[in-house]
């Protein structure tokens, strides 16, 4: 098979085309430019998209990873040569399912390719499933060359190297024998022997079940008979209770009849008593009048208390007004007093400041006089002409300044005296005390104002209660005189109201009693009560009606339970079957079990023989694979490593040309390990895919190789490309530079797209 062209709307690719040639195709592009997307597209076109795969931590499902960035549906076309003819494969969306539609036609004729479907495409074209392809001919992004022994890959390799045929292997034979064993003995759901053992055990237990069923039927029959007798006794007792209840009902009817007659007599007496009054108001009006009477009684102590409170408030007002009188602030309000005190304090401050300034000038003037005298006398001495005129002049200057200092001192004393007089008017030592006196006066005047407001409030409340008392008293007497004109005082009002209400209540109670007696009489009649007397000869049972009914319900439930259990026991007895038939079935099962046991032993012996034969095969496992892989490794390492061995897990060990013991890949350098696994990849490809000439896809597989290893690998790939198509994706230019001008090598540079 050879791929000619790929057209993709896939991931970062939008209707992009990639032309491919025979031999080695070197596809070069920087990272994130679409190399890996093209590789993934090829695999998806061959094997489809696994829609069951889900995103996991560190893993993005292909259906989401390769969703076109443009928002267009995922679709593509693959043109390839297969069996001498060109084939066009197309995949596209079906609803929300990526690559849900598929077609494979011969190019040019659009004739469908027989047998080529969405599920069989890759396996029919390449001869292997997705699992083998991924582990042999496809190295995805990341460049991992490691080969793992997946079940399908192991089966194909083992069959090829042992028998030369892919469909014959130890795994298949072993699986078939194990399947036969499992059909005979694994568990009750699969093995025939456990099924027979279980069936035999069940058959052996049936006889015991039959005997148990017979015993259970006899026991339940006796229990049912006893419960039936118990039920009959309780039903008779319940009828006695009902007869007694009818007798009690008749007795109550006769009693209620007598009460009804008495209520009628009582109501007639109340009508006659009501006739002594004028027309009585209704009950609500009487209740309201009683409320007014209660209000009058409640107002009296409130009025008395209000009068006492008013007297106290007036006394407190007089006291507060007396305390508010202050000779320092005659007739002033509190704010006026504070303002006056603040002015006086400011005045004292001005006098004090003036005295301080005057006293401060005294030494300065004295010092100035002395200095002037000295300067004048010194000037005279310097000028000549004798000392006397200058001395007198100096004394005169000094005297003038001394007099000025005395005047300043006197002015300071006067200012201090004026300041003291301000404080003396208040009888205090400082201006702070003056302000404090004014503020205290303001507080006292405020207290007097509050006391006056309290007097007004108390007086207003008292007046309101007094007016309410008089209005209520007048309305109450007017109302009572409407039906009791003889009343003269509050005590008479209270008596008249109580008598009227009592009469109303008695009449209402009598009416209610009469109505209740009538209703009860009718109810008892409706229940079946009769006026005639009943036979008192009935004997009351020891149990109450409730106890009898409860025990009857219990007996009924127990009887129903016993009948259900008896029916079930009869059903089980019937379901057990004939004992002779059971014995025959048990004998048949025993013979079948014996035959199956013999088959199991024979198959077990065959399986042991197969395992012994396979053990010999394992001693020389994969000689052909080891030979091919060793040859490739020798060419990749320039002859340094000539031998390579693989176990059943495809773990590799290599031996240097001069070495004695093989070295496992675990203990080799990273570059050498990558060479080993590339050699294994190529060997596996030769075993599984060479005959189909499937394309070999390598995505950055040589990225970790140094230049020397890369050159050896490229030489080998170029040689192998003579009989197969190789797609080598790379992000570096060194591979292209090394292969420049090499026959059979096609170099393609990608632009755009995505990784």
RADA-V778430 format. One record per backbone hydrogen bond with DSSP energy under -1.0 kcal/mol. CO is the residue of the C=O (numbers start at 1). NH is the residue of the N-H. Records with the same first field share a line. If there is no record, write none. Layout:
CO = NH  NH
This chain:
2 = 81
4 = 20
5 = 79
6 = 18
7 = 77
8 = 16
9 = 75
10 = 13
11 = 69
13 = 10
16 = 8
18 = 6
23 = 726
24 = 746
25 = 728
26 = 748
27 = 730
28 = 750
34 = 38
35 = 39
36 = 40
37 = 41
38 = 42
39 = 43
40 = 44
41 = 45
42 = 46
43 = 47
44 = 48
46 = 122
49 = 51
50 = 53
56 = 59
59 = 56
61 = 64  65
62 = 66
66 = 11
68 = 71
75 = 9
76 = 91
77 = 7
78 = 89
79 = 4  5
80 = 87
81 = 2
82 = 85
85 = 82
86 = 107
87 = 80
88 = 105
89 = 78
90 = 103
91 = 76
92 = 101
94 = 97
97 = 94  100
101 = 92
103 = 90
104 = 113
105 = 88
106 = 110
111 = 106
113 = 116
117 = 121
120 = 124
121 = 125
122 = 126
123 = 127
129 = 133
130 = 134
131 = 135
133 = 136  137  138
137 = 697
139 = 699
140 = 143
148 = 150
150 = 154
151 = 155
152 = 156
153 = 157
154 = 158
155 = 159
156 = 160
157 = 161
158 = 162
159 = 163  164
169 = 173
170 = 174
171 = 175
172 = 176
173 = 177
174 = 178
175 = 179
176 = 180
177 = 181
178 = 182
179 = 183
181 = 184  185
183 = 192
184 = 193
187 = 191
191 = 195
192 = 196
193 = 197
194 = 198
195 = 199
196 = 200
197 = 201
198 = 202
199 = 203
200 = 204
201 = 205
205 = 209
206 = 210
207 = 211
208 = 212
209 = 213
210 = 214
211 = 215
212 = 216
213 = 217
214 = 218
215 = 219
216 = 220
217 = 221
218 = 222
219 = 223
220 = 224
221 = 225
222 = 226
223 = 227
224 = 228
225 = 229
226 = 230
227 = 231
228 = 232
229 = 233
230 = 234
231 = 235
232 = 236
233 = 237
234 = 238
235 = 239
236 = 240
237 = 241
238 = 242
239 = 243
240 = 244
241 = 245
242 = 246
243 = 247
244 = 248
245 = 249
246 = 250
247 = 251
248 = 252
249 = 253
250 = 254
251 = 255
252 = 256
253 = 257
254 = 258
255 = 259
256 = 260
257 = 261
258 = 262
259 = 263
260 = 264
261 = 265
262 = 266
263 = 267
264 = 268
265 = 269
266 = 270
267 = 271
268 = 272
269 = 273
270 = 274
271 = 275
273 = 276
274 = 277
282 = 286
283 = 287
284 = 288
285 = 289
286 = 290
287 = 291
288 = 292
289 = 293
290 = 294
291 = 295
292 = 296
293 = 297
294 = 298
295 = 299
296 = 300
298 = 302
299 = 303
300 = 304
301 = 305
302 = 306
303 = 307
304 = 308
305 = 309
306 = 310
307 = 311
308 = 312
309 = 313
310 = 314
311 = 315
312 = 316
313 = 317
314 = 318
315 = 319
316 = 320
317 = 321
318 = 322
319 = 323
320 = 324
322 = 325
326 = 329
329 = 332
333 = 337
334 = 338
335 = 339
336 = 340
337 = 341
338 = 342
339 = 343
340 = 344
341 = 345
342 = 346
343 = 347
344 = 348
345 = 349
346 = 350
347 = 351
348 = 352
349 = 353
350 = 354
351 = 355
352 = 356
353 = 357
354 = 358
355 = 359
356 = 360
357 = 361
361 = 365
362 = 366
363 = 367
364 = 368
365 = 369
366 = 370
367 = 371
368 = 372
369 = 373
370 = 374
371 = 375
372 = 376
373 = 377
374 = 378
375 = 379
376 = 380
377 = 381
378 = 382
379 = 383
380 = 384
387 = 391
388 = 392
389 = 393
390 = 394
391 = 395
392 = 396
393 = 397
394 = 398
395 = 399
396 = 400
397 = 401
398 = 402
399 = 403
400 = 404
401 = 405
402 = 406
403 = 407
404 = 408
405 = 409
406 = 410
407 = 411
408 = 412
409 = 413
410 = 414
411 = 415
412 = 416
413 = 417
414 = 418
415 = 419
416 = 420
417 = 421
418 = 422
419 = 423
420 = 424
421 = 425
423 = 427  428
430 = 434
431 = 435
432 = 436
433 = 437
434 = 438
435 = 439
436 = 440
437 = 441
438 = 442
439 = 443
440 = 444
441 = 445
442 = 446
443 = 447
444 = 448
445 = 449
446 = 450
447 = 451
448 = 452
449 = 453
450 = 454
451 = 455
452 = 456
453 = 457
454 = 458
455 = 459
456 = 460
457 = 461
458 = 462
459 = 463
460 = 464
461 = 465
462 = 466
463 = 467
464 = 468
465 = 469
466 = 470
467 = 471
468 = 472
469 = 473
470 = 474
471 = 475
472 = 476
473 = 477
474 = 478
475 = 479
476 = 480
477 = 481
480 = 483  484
484 = 487
489 = 493
490 = 494
491 = 495
492 = 496
493 = 497
494 = 498
495 = 499
496 = 500
497 = 501
498 = 502
499 = 503
500 = 504
501 = 505
502 = 506
503 = 507
504 = 508
505 = 509
506 = 510
507 = 511
508 = 512
509 = 513
510 = 514
511 = 515
512 = 516
513 = 517
514 = 518
515 = 519
516 = 520
517 = 521
518 = 522
519 = 523
520 = 524
521 = 525
522 = 526
523 = 527
524 = 529
525 = 528
544 = 548
545 = 549
546 = 550
547 = 551
548 = 552
549 = 553
550 = 554
551 = 555
552 = 556
553 = 557
554 = 558
555 = 559
556 = 560
557 = 561
558 = 562
559 = 563
560 = 564
561 = 565
562 = 566
563 = 567
564 = 568
565 = 569
566 = 570
567 = 571
568 = 572
569 = 573
570 = 574
571 = 575
572 = 576
578 = 582
579 = 583
580 = 584
581 = 585
582 = 586
583 = 587
584 = 588
585 = 589
586 = 590
587 = 591
588 = 592
589 = 593
590 = 594
591 = 595
592 = 596
593 = 597
594 = 598
595 = 599
596 = 600
597 = 601
598 = 602
599 = 603
600 = 604
601 = 605
602 = 606
603 = 607
604 = 608
605 = 609
606 = 610
607 = 611
608 = 612
609 = 613
610 = 614
611 = 615
612 = 616
613 = 617
614 = 618
617 = 620
618 = 621
622 = 626
623 = 627
624 = 628
625 = 629
626 = 630
627 = 631
628 = 632
629 = 633
630 = 634
631 = 635
632 = 636
633 = 637
634 = 639
637 = 640
640 = 657
643 = 655
645 = 653
647 = 650
651 = 647
652 = 665
653 = 645
654 = 663
655 = 642  643
663 = 654
664 = 667
665 = 668
669 = 673
670 = 674
671 = 675
672 = 676
673 = 677
674 = 678
675 = 679
676 = 680
677 = 681
678 = 682
679 = 683
680 = 684
681 = 685
682 = 686
683 = 687
684 = 688
685 = 689  690
689 = 694
690 = 693
696 = 727
697 = 139
698 = 729
700 = 703
702 = 705
706 = 710
707 = 711
708 = 712
709 = 713
710 = 714
711 = 715
712 = 716
713 = 717
714 = 718
715 = 719
716 = 720
717 = 721
719 = 722
720 = 723
725 = 696
726 = 25
727 = 698
728 = 27
729 = 700
730 = 29
733 = 737
734 = 738
735 = 739
739 = 742
742 = 745
744 = 24
746 = 26
748 = 28
